[in-house]
C-alpha cells in the first residue's frame, strides 16, 4: 500500500488517518501539538512535530523533505487560519519546495469553498481558478500545488463547512439575534463524507482535478440553524426579514461523477444526530 504523509493531524486529519490505517495504508502524520504525539502513536501513525511559520528554518525544512521522501502521497491539510493575514501562500511555500525536492508523486490539497464569491448563484469549480497570481490567498496557495511541469500529480478538494462529532452546527449561532443572510443556503459537509471522499481519491488515484465537496442538501440558514439549536436544547438564533435570495450554493456534482464514493449525509438536517 502507498505510504501517506498527512501534514496536519487535527480534527479532520486525525479522522482521515484512522480511516486510512483501517484500510491498510501506512500513515506518517505531523502535528503542532506535543500532547498529540502519543495519541497518534497509539493510533498507529508515525508522528512528527512540525510547525510551519516564520521560524521554519533549514532543520525543519530538512525534516519535512526527509518525511516526504518516505511517502507516495502527501495530504496537505493546513487551514488558512493558521497563517497571518495575507500569509497563507508564504506559509506553504517551504512545503512546495520540499515536495519538489523530495520527488513525491501525488499531492492532495485540502482547500475550502470559501474561495468562491458570496453571490446568490450556484458555484462550480471553474468559478474560482487556482493560480499563483490570484487575489485570494487560498487560490494562490492552491496554485503552488497545481504542477506546471508535471513534477507530480495533484488534486485540490474544496470542502464545505465541516460538521460532525465535536462540531455540532446547533452551537454555531445559538442565541444570536437578528442575523443577516437568513435566505442564504448552507453549504455543509459531514466529517464522514469529507474523510470518505479524501480516502477514495487516494484509493482510486483520482488525480488532476479540482473538486467541490459539500452535502447535496442546502436548506436556508433561517431554517437550518434554529432547527440545529433546538436539537441540542439551545436558544435558537433569529434572522432579519429578507425578501431577496442571498448567498452562494456549492455544486458538488463533479466529485460525485468522478470519485466512486457514496455520500452518507446529503441531508444535513438528518445528519444532526451524527454530530
NORDA-V593740 format. One record per helix or strand of 3 or more residues. SS is the DSSP state (~ for helix, > for strand). FROM is the first residue (numbers start at 1). TO is the last residue. If there is no record, write none. Layout:
# NORDA-V593740
ss	from	to
SS	FROM	TO
SS	FROM	TO
This chain:
# NORDA-V593740
ss	from	to
>	4	7
~	11	22
>	27	31
~	36	43
>	46	49
~	58	69
>	73	76
~	80	82
~	88	102
>	106	112
~	113	115
~	125	127
~	137	144
>	153	159
>	161	164
~	169	171
>	188	190
~	191	203
>	210	213
~	221	231
~	253	258
~	272	274
